[in-house]
Amino acid sequence: MPDPQGLELHDVMISQTPQFDRGGRLQHVTVVTYYVGDHGPFTDTFASPDDTPEKIKSAMDTRIANLRRILFPAITG
């Protein structure tokens, strides 16, 4: 069902990439890039063990909720 405010999540791209941590050690991270309606691209980076589907979906849902509060403050309170 389309989002009534036009904030549909789309064009989700997920990739794994190497990245150095603060200690200079190489680690693999999950990079998620996506659009919300006409806004984006947004990019979130998750290191293991935070790269679970639940945590990734939660991060995207939080981004959408924040956009609603910014774009439609009268509706979201």
ABEGO torsion letter per residue (X at the ends): XBBAAGBBBBGBBBBBBBBBBAAGBBBBBBBBBBBBEABOBBBBBBBOAAABAAAAAAAAAAAAAAAAAAABAAAAX
